[in-house]
């Protein structure tokens, strides 16, 4: 698997997510400030609710912008040290022989990318599995969420 291509896919997905979120925030802001939504009594809260939604979406957009910057600065050409670290692509196998691939990213854990016909899940060093994986090598075993995994490959 090509990590440079994977990073570009992550950046593209985050860019798409940001564009959608900004459009939704703009729509919520328009609803919050529309003249028809001006409250005429204390029970008319549509404008207030729309402003809360707009603020939440703006906060999320800010998080995605930070993630985009972090991924743009991540170097896909880092030389493999033999241990799991930030930017590593790690293939794991569980007790039943099922494999999964995770990418140790700086932010946006939980993001799923289809790359090379396989699903790759982005995890962060702050996640339970990410914490367990950091510093481990091929052949090491880690435990997370009542599952045990063996590290098959690190790139």
Buried (B, 14 or more C-beta within 10 A) or exposed (E): BEBEEBBBBBBEBBEEBBEEBBEBBEBBBEBBEEEEBEEEEEEEEBBEEBBEBBBBBBEBBEEBEEBBEBBEEBEBEEEEEEBBBBBBBBBBBEEEEEEBBBBBBBBBBEBEBEBEEEEBBBBBBEBEBBBBBBEBEBEBEBEBEEEEBBBEBBB
